[in-house]
Amino acid sequence: MLAAAVPSNARTPTQSEMHATLMTTNELYRLCSIAQRITSRTAARPDEVLINGTQNEREAANKCWGYLMGVIDSTPVDKNFSPPGERRLSEWVDIVVAYLKANTDKWNQPAFFLVRKAISRKSEK
């Protein structure tokens, strides 16, 4: 993948706010859609997430989960980004996939930026 310098938020970036991107939004959507498809819960154990799928699907899901954890864990909590800690990773996947699906016109923006936007929007509600 091609690395490019991109702003970390919607303001005009300063030199310290530039980031290299290795994950495209299109690729993240593909990986997280797979993660969403191969996970499920049962009524008997609602706290337990079941993972199905082939080895390739599980590897794709792991990339999605790792990417989301990295974005969430590396973003400072402030008035613009304050995700509630009680959500499961599978719930964040659902939130991000829904946001990306509803905002395909923004896929030219960096994946990490759109993940932050999706999570920030959900945190406001």
N, C-alpha and C positions, 0 to 999 in steps of 0.2 A: 504494500500500500504506500501511497505517496504521503509524506509528511508535509504539512503546510502550517504556517503561522496564522492563528485565528484569535479573535478577541474572546475573553472569558465571559463577557456579559454584553449587554446592549449599549453601554456607554462607549464613547470613543476610547479605545484602549491606550494605556501607556505602555512603554516598553516592557515593564514588569508584568503586564497582564496578558502577554502573548503566550500561546501554548502551541505545541506541536500535536497534531492529531494523527493517530494510527488507526482509529476505528471510524468508518463512515457510518452515517445514520442509516443508510440502506442495509449495511451489514448487521448493524445492531438490531434493527427491526427483524431481519431474517432470523438471527440467533435467538432473540427473545420470543419471537412467535413460536419457535420450536420449543423453547423452555415452557412456554405457556401451554402448549398442546400436550406435552408429555407429563405434566404434573396434575395431580388430582388429590382430592380429600374424600374421606368417607364420613357419613353421618355418625358412625359409631366412634370415630376418632378424629374430630374436627381439627385438633391441633397438630395432627400428623400429616405431613405432605408425602404423597406417594409419587415416586418417579418411575416412569415406564419408558419405553422406547428402545431404539437400537443404540449401540455403542456410539455411532456417529451423532445421533440425536442428543445423547447425554453429554457428549463432548461439546456440542454446540450450546446446550443449555448451561454448561459450566462456564463457558466463555461469557455468556450473557450475565450470569449471576456474578461472576468475578468483576466484570466491567461495572455493573451497577453498584456493587459493594465499594469498588475503588472510587467511583464518583461521589457516592454518598459519604464515605469515610474521609475523603480528602477535601471536601468542601466545608469551609468554615461556617458554623451556624451563626446566622445574624438575622436581621429583620426580613431579608429577602429569601433566606433558606433556613427553614427550621422544621425538618421532618420529624414527625412523632416517632419515638423509639419503639413503640409497641407493635409496629407493623412487621409482618413477616416479609422475607425477601420475595416470596411468590406474589405477595400483594403488590410490591413495588413493580414487579414485572408486569402485572396486569395494568397498573396505572401508566407505566411508560409505553407499553404497546398500544393502549387505547389513545394516549396523547399523540403518539407518532402516526397512528392510523388516521386520526382526525386532522392532522396538520401536515399532510404530505407536501404542501407548498413550502414548508420550512426545512425540508430535508437537505437543502444546500448549506444549512448551518451545521456547526460541529455537533457530533452525537452527544458529547458530554454536556454541552450547553442545553440541548433539548431535554436531556435527562433531568438536569437541574430545574428547567422550566416546568416539566411535568410534575415533579415532586413538589416544587414550590406551589403550584396551582392547587394540588391536592391537599397540601398542608393548610392552605388558606380556608378550605371548606370545612 
